Amino acid sequence: IAMPAEASQAPQPYKLLIGGKHVDASDGRSIERASPGHGFVVSRYAQAGAAEVEAAVQAAHRAFETGPWPRMKASERAAVLLKAADLIESRLEQIARLDALESGKPIAQARGEIGGAVDIWRYAASLARTLHGE
């Protein structure tokens, strides 16, 4: 895709999501993704180290033990998965554009891949409705 006007702006920063909070890496490290087609830095991602991985694992464990997910009915879980699909679909063009810029792939391919991700979330929701047993 053509180089966007925002290429001259600072790269989009992305933080880690740990325990429901967006945080930087504790050591400040990050990974830059440059467009192979244009050479400009598109985005900058906080680079998780061992401390962040451990914190994320602990947060996930706490969320599962004390959060609502294990007590939700299958239909409620399905609704959460469908909401995720809807959110991805509502931002499909934005996500596909970033993917195409970062990877150098054609925008049509990126759109198809993101659309496929939406389909997978919806498929998972359909499976959640058919769970039986404990």
C-alpha positions as CSV (number, residue, x, y, z in Angstrom):
1,I,0.0,0.0,0.0
2,A,1.1,3.6,-0.5
3,M,3.1,5.3,2.2
4,P,0.6,7.0,4.4
5,A,0.9,10.7,5.4
6,E,1.3,9.7,9.0
7,A,4.6,8.0,8.2
8,S,6.4,11.2,9.1
9,Q,4.9,11.0,12.6
10,A,6.2,9.1,15.6
11,P,5.6,5.3,15.4
12,Q,2.5,4.0,17.1
13,P,3.5,2.7,20.6
14,Y,2.0,-0.5,22.0
15,K,2.3,-1.5,25.6
16,L,2.0,-4.9,27.3
17,L,-1.4,-5.8,28.8
18,I,-0.9,-7.4,32.2
19,G,-3.6,-7.7,34.8
20,G,-5.9,-5.4,32.8
21,K,-3.3,-2.6,32.7
22,H,-1.2,-1.4,29.8
23,V,2.4,-1.2,31.0
24,D,5.8,-0.6,29.5
25,A,8.6,-3.2,29.8
26,S,10.3,-2.8,33.2
27,D,13.7,-2.4,31.5
28,G,12.2,0.0,28.9
29,R,13.1,-2.3,26.0
30,S,10.9,-2.3,22.8
31,I,10.8,-3.8,19.4
32,E,10.3,-1.6,16.3
33,R,8.5,-2.8,13.3
34,A,9.5,-1.0,10.1
35,S,7.7,-1.2,6.8
36,P,9.7,-3.4,4.4
37,G,8.2,-1.5,1.5
38,H,9.0,2.0,2.7
39,G,11.6,1.6,5.5
40,F,9.8,3.9,8.0
41,V,9.1,2.6,11.5
42,V,5.4,1.9,11.8
43,S,5.0,0.8,15.4
44,R,7.0,0.2,18.6
45,Y,6.0,-2.7,20.9
46,A,7.1,-3.0,24.5
47,Q,9.4,-6.1,24.7
48,A,8.4,-8.4,27.6
49,G,11.2,-9.9,29.6
50,A,11.1,-12.6,32.2
51,A,9.6,-10.3,34.9
52,E,6.7,-9.3,32.6
53,V,6.0,-12.9,31.6
54,E,5.9,-14.0,35.2
55,A,3.6,-11.1,36.1
56,A,1.3,-12.0,33.1
57,V,1.2,-15.6,34.2
58,Q,0.3,-14.7,37.8
59,A,-2.3,-12.2,36.6
60,A,-3.9,-14.8,34.3
61,H,-3.9,-17.3,37.1
62,R,-5.5,-14.8,39.5
63,A,-8.1,-13.8,36.9
64,F,-9.1,-17.5,36.4
65,E,-9.3,-18.3,40.1
66,T,-11.1,-15.1,41.2
67,G,-12.6,-13.7,38.0
68,P,-16.0,-14.5,36.4
69,W,-14.9,-16.8,33.6
70,P,-14.9,-20.2,35.4
71,R,-18.4,-19.5,36.8
72,M,-19.9,-18.3,33.5
73,K,-22.4,-20.4,31.6
74,A,-21.4,-21.6,28.1
75,S,-23.8,-19.2,26.5
76,E,-22.2,-16.3,28.5
77,R,-18.7,-17.4,27.3
78,A,-20.0,-17.6,23.8
79,A,-21.2,-14.0,24.1
80,V,-17.8,-12.8,25.2
81,L,-16.1,-14.6,22.2
82,L,-18.7,-13.0,19.8
83,K,-18.0,-9.6,21.3
84,A,-14.3,-10.2,20.6
85,A,-15.1,-11.1,17.0
86,D,-17.3,-8.0,16.6
87,L,-14.5,-5.7,18.0
88,I,-11.9,-7.2,15.6
89,E,-14.4,-6.9,12.7
90,S,-15.2,-3.2,13.6
91,R,-11.5,-2.4,13.3
92,L,-10.7,-4.8,10.4
93,E,-9.5,-2.1,8.1
94,Q,-7.2,-0.5,10.7
95,I,-5.7,-3.8,11.8
96,A,-5.3,-5.0,8.2
97,R,-3.5,-1.7,7.3
98,L,-1.1,-2.0,10.2
99,D,-0.5,-5.7,9.3
100,A,0.2,-4.8,5.6
101,L,2.5,-2.0,6.5
102,E,4.5,-4.0,9.1
103,S,4.8,-7.1,6.9
104,G,4.9,-5.8,3.4
105,K,2.0,-8.1,2.4
106,P,-0.7,-6.9,0.0
107,I,-3.6,-5.2,1.8
108,A,-6.1,-7.7,0.3
109,Q,-4.2,-10.6,1.9
110,A,-4.1,-8.8,5.3
111,R,-7.9,-8.1,5.1
112,G,-8.5,-11.8,4.3
113,E,-6.3,-12.9,7.2
114,I,-8.0,-10.6,9.7
115,G,-11.4,-11.7,8.4
116,G,-10.3,-15.2,9.0
117,A,-9.5,-14.3,12.6
118,V,-13.0,-13.0,13.0
119,D,-14.3,-16.3,11.7
120,I,-12.2,-18.3,14.1
121,W,-13.6,-16.3,17.1
122,R,-17.1,-16.9,15.9
123,Y,-16.4,-20.6,15.4
124,A,-15.0,-20.8,18.9
125,A,-18.2,-19.1,20.2
126,S,-20.3,-21.7,18.4
127,L,-18.3,-24.4,20.1
128,A,-18.8,-22.8,23.5
129,R,-22.5,-23.1,23.1
130,T,-22.3,-26.9,22.7
131,L,-20.1,-27.7,25.7
132,H,-21.3,-30.5,27.9
133,G,-20.1,-31.9,31.2
134,E,-17.8,-30.2,33.6
